[in-house]
């Protein structure tokens, strides 16, 4: 997808350029951050290390800010019900992240069909 990219994509590039590859420990470069798809309020990007060639993966990033009241800012702003419900959940592990990555990677290019209302 050549040409000018939206401002949200530039912010995503800047974010990933601050991260390092877990294989070679070098920072990701702008050229390794590719915009795959743009939907209203969502950008899909692929991040690959230009130094060693290993992929970080595909990220689906929301670009529409949510109203302040709908999203708690910190643990202290959660309701007692939320704190009680979430405190009983196991912590997310590295294996959980890999499983989610594999799931999203296997959805294919028509992944939007799985989202209700699309």
N, C-alpha and C positions, 0 to 999 in steps of 0.2 A: 504494500500500500504506500506508494510514494507520495510526494507532495507535502503540503503543510498539514501538520497534525493539530488536533484541538489542544487548547491549553491544559486540559485535564491529562492528556497523554504526556505532556512535558513534565507535569508534576509527578506522574508515575515513573517516568524515566529518571528524574532526579532522585526519587525515593530509592529505586533499585540500584542506582549508581553509588549509593552509600553502603550497600551490602556487599559482602564478599562471597566468592565461590567456596563451597565446602570442600572441593577437591584440590584446588590450587591456592586458595587463600588470597586471590587477587580480586580487586573490585570489579563489579560488572561495568561494562562500558555502554554508552548510548547505542552503539551499533548492534549490540546483542539484545536490545529490548525492542521487540517487534510488535506493532499493533496488528492483531489478527482480525478483530471485528469491533465495530462500534454500533451500539444500540442506544436508544434513548436512556440515559442514566447509567449505562454500563459500558465499560471498555474491557476487551479481552486481549491480553498481551502474552507473548511468549518471551521468556528470559533465558538466554544462553550465554555462557561464559565465552568471550572471544579469545581468552588466553589458552584454555585447555579444551574448549568445545563441549564441555558437559552442560546439559540443560538443567536449569533450575526448575523449569516447568511452565505451566500455563496459569495465569492469574486472571480471575474475573473480579474487576474492581468497579464498585459503585461510584458514580460521579455526581449523583444528585444528593445534596445534603438533606438529611432528615431533620424534621423539626426537633428542636432541643428537648421538648417534653417527652418525645417518644423513645429516646435512647438515654439510659442513665449514664452520667459522666464518670462516676466512680462507684466503688463498692458501697460507700456510705449512702448513696442515693438510691440503691435498690430497695425494693419493698421488703418487709420481713418475710413475706411469702416467697419472694425470689431468693433471698439469702438462704432460707430453709431448704428450698427445693434444690438449689445449686450446690449447697454445701455437702449434699449426699452423693453428688456425682463424682466419678473418678476423674482425676486430672488427665488432661490430654497428653498423650505420650508421642514420642517421635514416630513410633510405628503407626499410631492413629493418623498422623499427618501423611505418612507414606501411603497408607491405605486410601485416604481421601484423594491424594494426588493420582494414584492409579485409577481410581474410579472416574475422576474428571477426565483423565487422559483417554480413557476408553469410551467416552460418550460420543466422540466423532464430531464432525463439523455441523451436524444438525441438532446439537445439544439443546437448542432453545425449545424443541418440541416437548421436552420434559417439564418445562416451566408452565404452571397453570396460567391460562389466560393469554397465551401467545399464539 
